[in-house]
Amino acid sequence: MAATLLLWSGFFLSLRGGAHSELTTADIALARFLIPCIVLLPLVFKSKELIKKVPKRYLIGMFVGCGLPYLLVAGTGMQLAPVSDGSALIPGTLPLFVSGIAILLFKQPLSSHRLLGLALVISGIAVFLYQGFGQSDSDLLSGYMLFLLGSLMWATFTICARVSNLNPLVAAGIISLLSTLALLVLIITGTLDSHLLTTRAAEWPWKELMGQITLQGVGAGLVAAFTYLHAISVLGAERTAAFGAATPAIATLLAIPVFNEQPTQLGWFALGLVCIGSLVASNIFMRKDTSLLYQPPKFK
């Protein structure tokens, strides 16, 4: 999880950096999905019979929650709000949505620790929204709404990945393949603009592009995808989601020197509520976490 947290932080920083560069959201998506697609394609074809056994609703949930739709939502939100807010409202609120889905659909037990933690997370969300309503610029509030939508999408992916029981690399490969195909269709039809495909290679912002390829394609697309999915299979969806509490703090501290983005006092307070709430919701303070004994429903 330590590697995953660092790469998650880099993911949000790279999205924010892309918002200040010539690269479009489609270009960042290409950097994110094309490399994992090429690298993992042989594994996907080798596992096609296993993939066919997974119910389509879980594959769709994984694609929507971690593939191109999620990146478009998170990338657009990061153009409207700072890194500290995005990193708090996506991974920070993830335990809230994951637990909600697990309780409603799979009757997952909920401990008193998790209830307390989720209450703190909700309080943090309320403070963020209060800060957004207090701004004359409506873009900030729009960014917050997109972040919360992104968190719900990521929660859907987390639950679907747990229930699908696919190998982490196979899951990452199928998500990258579907996302790359969908992205190419959107670019070719003119739905999404691409700076890379409309300019000569000599005019590409190579420094920024290589940074996106490293953080998005290799980091988030290959390494973090494997470590996160592996953590889900070992720790469970709810506890893995809650361990993302460290991401907002890491990303915020890195964004201060990189983008000169200093959170307000109210922002620090909201960030603290979300981080502490996520940490408490992980049940790591319990001597015996019975939620780890829970097994997701099996499909035939």
N, C-alpha and C positions, 0 to 999 in steps of 0.2 A: 504493500500500500504506500510505502514511503516514496517509491519511484513514481507511482501513479499520481500522488499529490503534487510532486514537483512538476510533472508533465502537464497536469491539469492547470497549474498556475501559469506555465508557459503557454498553454492553449489560449487562455484569456488575454494574456499580454500580446500574443501574436494577432489575435482578432482585433484588439484595440490598435495595434500598430498598423494593421492592414487598412483600418478606417482612415488613417492619416497618410496613406500612400497612394500611388497610382493604381495599385492592384484593386480589382473589384471583388465583390463577394464570390463571384463565380471563379475567379482566379485562385482565391484562397481555397475554395472547395476542390479545385483541380489538384492543388498541392496536397490537400488533405486526403483525397480518396484515390487518386490515380496510382501512386506508388504502392500502397497496400494492395490495390486491386491486381497490379502486375505481379507482385511478389507472392501473393496468396492464391492467385488464380489456379495453379496446379493442385493445391490442396483442396480448393472448393470442388473442382471437377472430380477429384479422387473420392470426395465425400458426398457426391451428389445423391446417392441412394439414401444415406443417413439424413440429408437435408430434406428429401422428399417425405420422410416420415414425420417431420415436424409440422404441426398444424399451421396452415397459412396465416392465421391470425397472429401467431407468435412471430413469424418471420416479418410480417408487415409492421408489427409493433416495434421490433428491433430496428427495422429500416427507418421508420418515422422518428423513433426516439433517439437514435444515435447516428443516423445517416444524413443525407442531404437536407431533408426538411428541418432537422434540428439545427444544423450548421447555419442555414439561411436565417432562422429565427434568432439564434444567438448572435450571429454576425451583424444582423440589422440592429439588434438591441445594443450591441457594443458600440455602434456608431452614434448612439443617442445618450449614453450614460457612461460614467467612468468605470475603470477596472474594478475598484473596490466594491461598487454596488453590484456589478454583474457577477463577480466571483462569490458574493454573499448570497445573492438571490437565486443563483442556479444550483451550485453544489450545496450551499448552506440550507436551502429549503427542501432539498431532495429527500431527506428522511421523512418530512411531513407527507409528501405525495406518495412515496413508496409505502409507508405504513398505512396510509389511507386506502390505497389500492389493495394491499395485502389483506386488510381487515374486511373491506367490502366484498371482495371477490373470493378470497381464499380462507376467510375466518381465522386469520393469523392472530395468535394471542398477543396482548399488549400489556407490558409491565408498567408498574407505577413510575419507574425511572423514565421510561420512554414517554409516558404521558406528560411528566414534568418537563422533559426536554422539548417535546413538541410544542408545549405551551409557551416556552421561551422563544422558540423559533417563530411562532405566530406573532408574539409580541414584537420581535425584531422586524418582521414583515410590516407590521402596522406602523412602526416608527419610520421605516423607509418610505412607505406610501404617504405618511404625513409630511415628510420632507419633500416628496414629489409634488404634493398638492400645494405646498407653500412656495413653489417656484413659479415665476411668471412664464418660464419656458416650458411648454407642454411636452417637449421632446423627452425630458427626463422621466416624466410619468409614463409616457409611451414605452420608453426603454424598460422601465420596471415591469410593465405588463408583459412585454416580450420575454423578459428574463423568467418570470413566473411561468409563462407558457412553456418556455424551454425546459424548466425544471420538471414540469408535468410530463413533457415528452421524454425526458431522460429517465424519469421514474418508470414510465411505461416500458422503456427499453430494459431497464434493470430487472423488472419483474418477468418480462418475456424471456430474457436471457437465462434467468434462473430456472424457469419452467421448461425451457426448450432442451436443456441438458446438452447443448452442443459444445464441442471442443472450442475453447476461446479463440484460437486462430481461425477455425472454420467459420465461426460466427463473425469475426472481424472481416474475413474474406468475402462472405456473402453480402454483408452490409456495404463494403467498399465497391463490390461489383455492381450492385443495384444502384448505388449512389452515382457511380461514374457514368453508367448508361443513362440514368435520368438527367444528369448534368449535361451530357453531350446533346441530348434532345432539346433541352431548354436553351442551350447556347445556339445550336443550329437554327432553331425556330425564331431566334431573336428575343425570346422571353427574358433571358439574362444577358447582360453585356459582359464581354471579356476583353480586357485591355491586352492580354497576351496574344489572343487570336486575331486582333485587329492591327497589331503593330509588328514591325520587324524584330527579330531576336536581338539585334544590336541595340535596340532602343528599350529593351526590357529593363526594369529595375532589378538587376541581378542580385544585388546585396540583399534587398528585401525578399526577393523570391527564394533565395537559398535559405534565408531564415525561416520562411514559411514552410519550405519543404522539410527542413530539419525538425521544427517544432510540431507542425501539423502532420505531415506525411509519415515521417519516421517516428517521432515522439508520440503524438496522439493516435495516429493511425495504426502503428504496429506495436510499439512497446506498451503504451498505456492501455490500449485495447486488450492486449493479452493479460496484463497484470490486473486490470479491473475485473475482467470476466473470470479470471482465476480466483480472485478474492471473493467474488459472488458465490462461486461453487464451494468455497471453503468456509467462509464466514456467514454466508446468507445475504440476501438482498438488503435487508433492513440495516444490519450492522455495517455492511460495506458502505452503504449510502451515508450512514452517520459519521463514518470516519473521514468523510470529505470536509469535516468541520475545520480542518487546518488549511484548506485551500484558500478561503477568503483572506486569512491573515497573511499567508505567504504571498499571494498575488498582490495584495494591497501594499505590503512593504516593498515589493519589487517595483510597483508602479510609481512610487514616490520619486526615486531617482531616474527611472526610465522616461516617464511621461510628465513628471512634475505634477502629479495628481495627488493633492493632499485632501483627505476626507474632512468634512466638517465635524464639529464636536458631536452633533446629532448623528452623523454618519458613523463615527467611531462607536457610539453607544449602540446603535442598531446592529452594527457589525459584531460587537461583543455579545449581544443577546443571541444572534443567530449561531455564532461559533460555539458558545457555551451550551446552548440548547441542543445543537447537533451532537456535541460531545456527550452530554448527559443521555441523549436518546440512544446512543450506541450501546448502553448498558455495560460499559467497561468498568463501572464502579460496583457492579453486582458480583458477588462471589460466585453465584451460579446463575447463568443466563439461560433460562428454559427456552427462550426463543431459538437458540441454536439447535435444539432438538427437533424443531419443526421441519418437516419435509414437504416440499411443494407437491401439488397433485401431479400424478403421472398421466400421460396420454398414451393411447394405444397406437 
